[in-house]
Amino acid sequence: LMFAFVIAAVTSACSAQTSTTAATTAAQAETTKAETETSTAAAADTQSFSGVLESKKNVSFIVTGNEGVSYGFTFESENQAPEGYDTVNEGDNVIVYYEGELSEVDANLGAVSIEKQ
């Protein structure tokens, strides 16, 4: 009788552990799915613009496209420069990846990266 009680207790504990593991795995899968969806949505919001890097300053730059239209981009500080900013120079043909809208009047604050073409 004691043996049956021990077997029942062990079986119950193993079953509870399996349920906890399954719940943890399901929660991790949901978290990963949410992170992937957020990352994909962010990537979908990123646009690009190609042109010549006309001006490069400490916290801003201007790129002029093939149509002759210039767009300004700014960032808060040198430490927050877009990825690749230190690898491009005035006169380079570049691609700017940005978020938000471009305006010929207002500078864009959403430059994500800039790279040579």
N, C-alpha and C positions, 0 to 999 in steps of 0.2 A: 504494500500500500504506500509506503514511504517512497519507494522507487517510482511509482506512478505520479506522485505529487512532484517529485524533482523533475521528471520528464516534462510534465505539464508546465512547470515554471520556466524551464529552459526554452521550450518551444514558444511560449508566450513572449519571453524576452527577445528571442531571435526575430519573431514576427514584428514586434515593436521597432526593433532596429532597422529592419528592412523597410518598414513604412516611413521611418524618419529619413533614411537614405534616399528613398524614392521622392519624398517631398523636397528634400534639399536639391536633388538633381533637377527636378522640375523647376524650382525657383531659379537655379543657375541658368537653365535654358531660357527662361523668360527674360532674365537680365541680359543675357548675350543677345537675344533677339531684339530687345529694345535698344541696346547700344548700336547694333548693326543698322536698325531702321533710322536712328538719329544720325549716324555717320552718313548713310546714303542720302538722307534729306539734306544734310549740310552740303554734300558734294553736288547735289542737284541744284542748289542755290548759287553755286559758284559759276561765274561767267568768265570769258576771256576777251582780251582786246590786244591787237598786235599793232606795232608801230615802231617809231624811232624814239629812243630815250633822249629827249631834248635838254632836259635839265634834271640834275640830281643834287639835292641839298641834304642837310642833316636829317630832316623829318618830312621831306616832301620830294616829289618828282613829277615831271610832266612828260607824257608820251603823246606823240603826234602820229595819227593813223595815216594810212595811204590816201584817204580822202582829204587830208590837210586839216582835219579837226583835232584839236589838242584837248587832252583831259588831264587834270591834276589829281594827284593822290597824296594824301597826308597820313601821318601816323603820330601817335602821342609822343614817343621819344625814340632815340637811336636804338634803345634796347628792344623796342617793339617793331623794328623794321620788318617788312615782309620777307619771307624766306627767299634767299637768293639775292637780296639787295646789294650785298657786298661783292657780288661777282659780276655786276653789270656796270658799264660806264656810259657817259654821255656819248651819243652817236651810235650806240649799239642798236641793232634790230632786236626787239624784245617782245615777249608775250607777258601780259599782266593778267593774273587770275585774281578776280575780285568778287565781292558780294555787294549787293545793293545796286543802285542805279548810277549811271554816268551822267554828268552834267557839264556843259561847257562853261557854266557860271560857278558852280560850287564844287569844291574838291571832294573826292570820294574818300571815305575813311575806312573802306572795307578791303583794301588790297591784302590778299592772302600770300601771294608769291609773285616773283618776277624772274624770268629766265631769258637767256639769249636764244635767238632763233637760229 
